[in-house]
Amino acid sequence: MTRIGLLGGSFNPAHRGHRGVTLAMIRALDLDAAWWLVSPGNPLKADARDMAPLAVRLASAKRMARRAPIRATDIEARLGTRYTLDTIVALRRRYPRTRFVWLMGADNLAQFHRWRDWRRIARAIPIAVVARPGYDDKALAAPAMGWLRRFQHPARHAKNWTTWSLPALVLLRFRPDPTSATQARAADPDWHRRFSHPAQQPRS
């Protein structure tokens, strides 16, 4: 069976922090590859004024993922799924010989209780959470963590995630990288222009 990590996000834009933490999680979880699920739209982000078009964000993610075991994909848009649970169910049906693990940062764990059917997500797929500067305390005190804590596995056993019964959670910690998409946009407000022309977009 192929072992794939799923990292969802806006990737607005994709940056070195995404790449670095994904490569670290691939090693820690002994994954064959990771897929970046570039979201058509995040239901929890009501203000989309700073959100670049999907094609632009996908091109940004593909460029950042080059020469790495990372696949940037717009498969959620092609599947027509809006919520994480629906995406997971659809991917498991489409790829029955693949084992998936959900990858997220501590910032997402802090608000995981706001995701639709979050307990069902936890019962459907193992979850690996990576520490993020400034969010760890909020994540550990979050309502979802209060429920998930009883299903936590030690980080030293992370490579065994395919054998865990669900729900299952592992917390991982790597060298912190403070890079964020907000910082990337502030440093380069016109970043999206580099990916707006079809001739400049990386191939799949």
C-alpha positions as CSV (number, residue, x, y, z in Angstrom):
1,M,0.0,0.0,0.0
2,T,1.1,3.5,-0.8
3,R,1.4,5.9,2.2
4,I,0.3,9.4,1.5
5,G,0.0,12.5,3.7
6,L,-2.8,15.0,2.9
7,L,-2.1,18.7,3.7
8,G,-5.1,20.9,2.9
9,G,-4.8,24.7,2.7
10,S,-5.3,27.9,0.7
11,F,-1.6,28.1,-0.3
12,N,-2.0,31.8,-0.8
13,P,0.8,31.6,-1.7
14,A,2.7,28.4,-1.1
15,H,6.0,29.2,0.7
16,R,9.2,27.6,2.1
17,G,7.5,26.9,5.4
18,H,4.9,24.6,3.7
19,R,7.7,22.8,1.9
20,G,10.0,22.4,4.9
21,V,7.3,21.1,7.3
22,T,5.9,18.7,4.6
23,L,9.3,17.2,4.0
24,A,9.9,16.8,7.8
25,M,6.5,15.1,8.1
26,I,7.3,12.8,5.2
27,R,10.4,11.6,7.0
28,A,8.7,11.4,10.5
29,L,5.8,9.4,9.2
30,D,7.7,7.4,6.6
31,L,5.4,8.5,3.8
32,D,5.9,7.8,0.1
33,A,4.7,11.3,-0.7
34,A,2.5,14.1,0.4
35,W,-0.4,15.8,-1.4
36,W,-1.1,19.5,-1.1
37,L,-4.8,19.9,-1.4
38,V,-5.1,23.4,-2.7
39,S,-8.6,24.5,-1.5
40,P,-11.1,26.1,-3.8
41,G,-12.2,28.1,-0.7
42,N,-11.9,27.7,3.0
43,P,-15.4,27.8,4.7
44,L,-13.8,29.2,7.8
45,K,-12.3,32.2,6.0
46,A,-15.1,34.5,5.3
47,D,-13.0,37.4,4.0
48,A,-11.7,36.3,0.6
49,R,-10.5,39.7,-0.6
50,D,-6.9,38.7,-0.3
51,M,-7.4,35.3,-1.8
52,A,-5.9,34.7,-5.2
53,P,-7.7,32.6,-7.8
54,L,-7.4,28.8,-7.5
55,A,-5.3,28.5,-10.7
56,V,-2.8,31.0,-9.4
57,R,-2.5,29.4,-5.9
58,L,-2.2,26.0,-7.5
59,A,0.6,27.2,-9.8
60,S,2.4,28.7,-6.7
61,A,2.1,25.4,-4.9
62,K,3.3,23.4,-7.9
63,R,6.4,25.5,-8.2
64,M,7.2,25.3,-4.5
65,A,6.7,21.5,-4.6
66,R,9.1,20.9,-7.5
67,R,11.9,18.3,-7.1
68,A,10.3,16.9,-3.9
69,P,7.9,14.0,-3.1
70,I,5.1,16.5,-2.9
71,R,2.1,16.7,-5.3
72,A,0.2,19.9,-5.5
73,T,-3.4,19.3,-6.7
74,D,-6.8,20.9,-7.1
75,I,-8.5,17.5,-6.7
76,E,-11.1,19.0,-4.3
77,A,-12.3,21.3,-7.0
78,R,-12.4,18.4,-9.4
79,L,-14.2,16.1,-6.9
80,G,-16.6,18.9,-6.1
81,T,-16.0,18.5,-2.3
82,R,-16.2,21.5,0.0
83,Y,-15.6,19.9,3.4
84,T,-12.7,17.8,4.6
85,L,-14.7,14.7,5.5
86,D,-16.3,14.6,2.0
87,T,-12.8,14.9,0.5
88,I,-11.4,12.1,2.6
89,V,-14.3,9.8,1.8
90,A,-14.0,10.5,-1.9
91,L,-10.2,9.9,-1.9
92,R,-10.5,6.6,-0.1
93,R,-13.0,5.4,-2.7
94,R,-10.9,6.6,-5.6
95,Y,-7.6,5.2,-4.2
96,P,-8.6,2.0,-2.3
97,R,-4.9,0.8,-2.2
98,T,-3.6,4.0,-0.6
99,R,-3.4,4.7,3.1
100,F,-3.9,8.3,3.9
101,V,-2.9,10.4,7.0
102,W,-4.2,13.9,7.6
103,L,-1.5,16.5,8.1
104,M,-2.2,19.8,9.9
105,G,-0.5,22.5,11.9
106,A,-1.2,23.4,15.5
107,D,-3.1,26.5,14.3
108,N,-5.7,24.2,12.6
109,L,-5.9,21.9,15.7
110,A,-6.8,25.0,17.7
111,Q,-9.9,25.5,15.6
112,F,-10.5,21.9,14.6
113,H,-13.7,21.8,16.7
114,R,-15.2,24.3,14.2
115,W,-14.7,22.0,11.3
116,R,-17.8,20.3,10.1
117,D,-18.1,16.7,11.4
118,W,-14.7,16.9,13.0
119,R,-15.2,13.8,15.2
120,R,-16.1,11.8,12.1
121,I,-12.9,13.1,10.4
122,A,-10.9,11.8,13.3
123,R,-12.7,8.4,13.1
124,A,-12.0,8.3,9.3
125,I,-8.3,9.1,9.1
126,P,-5.2,9.3,11.4
127,I,-4.2,12.8,12.2
128,A,-0.6,14.2,12.5
129,V,-0.2,17.6,13.9
130,V,3.0,19.7,13.7
131,A,3.8,22.3,16.2
132,R,3.7,26.0,15.0
133,P,5.2,28.9,16.9
134,G,2.6,30.9,18.7
135,Y,-0.2,28.3,18.4
136,D,0.9,25.3,20.6
137,D,-0.8,26.4,23.8
138,K,-4.0,27.2,22.1
139,A,-4.0,23.9,20.3
140,L,-3.4,21.9,23.5
141,A,-6.2,23.8,25.3
142,A,-8.6,23.5,22.4
143,P,-11.9,21.6,22.7
144,A,-10.9,19.1,20.0
145,M,-7.7,18.3,21.8
146,G,-9.7,17.6,25.0
147,W,-11.5,14.9,23.1
148,L,-8.5,13.7,21.0
149,R,-6.0,13.5,23.9
150,R,-7.1,10.0,24.8
151,F,-6.2,8.8,21.3
152,Q,-2.7,10.3,21.2
153,H,0.3,8.2,20.2
154,P,3.9,9.0,21.1
155,A,5.9,10.8,18.4
156,R,8.5,8.1,18.5
157,H,5.9,5.7,17.1
158,A,4.8,8.0,14.3
159,K,6.0,5.6,11.5
160,N,3.5,3.0,12.8
161,W,0.5,5.1,12.0
162,T,-1.0,2.6,9.5
163,T,-1.4,0.1,12.3
164,W,-3.3,2.4,14.7
165,S,-7.0,2.0,15.4
166,L,-9.0,5.1,14.9
167,P,-9.3,7.8,16.1
168,A,-5.5,8.3,16.3
169,L,-3.5,11.4,16.8
170,V,0.3,12.1,16.9
171,L,1.9,15.5,17.8
172,L,5.2,16.2,16.0
173,R,7.7,18.9,16.6
174,F,10.5,20.1,14.2
175,R,12.7,23.0,14.0
176,P,10.3,26.0,14.0
177,D,9.8,28.0,10.8
178,P,7.9,31.3,11.4
179,T,7.1,31.7,7.7
180,S,3.5,32.3,6.9
181,A,1.4,33.2,3.9
182,T,0.4,36.4,5.5
183,Q,4.1,37.4,5.8
184,A,4.7,36.3,2.2
185,R,1.9,38.5,0.9
186,A,3.1,41.4,2.9
187,A,6.7,41.1,1.6
188,D,5.5,40.6,-2.0
189,P,2.0,42.0,-2.5
190,D,2.1,41.3,-6.3
191,W,3.3,37.7,-5.9
192,H,0.2,36.4,-7.8
193,R,1.3,38.2,-11.0
194,R,4.1,35.7,-11.4
195,F,1.6,32.9,-11.7
196,S,-1.2,34.5,-13.6
197,H,0.2,33.8,-17.1
198,P,-0.4,30.2,-18.3
199,A,3.0,30.1,-19.9
200,Q,4.6,30.6,-16.5
201,Q,2.7,27.9,-14.7
202,P,4.6,24.7,-13.9
203,R,3.4,21.5,-15.4
204,S,1.6,18.9,-13.2
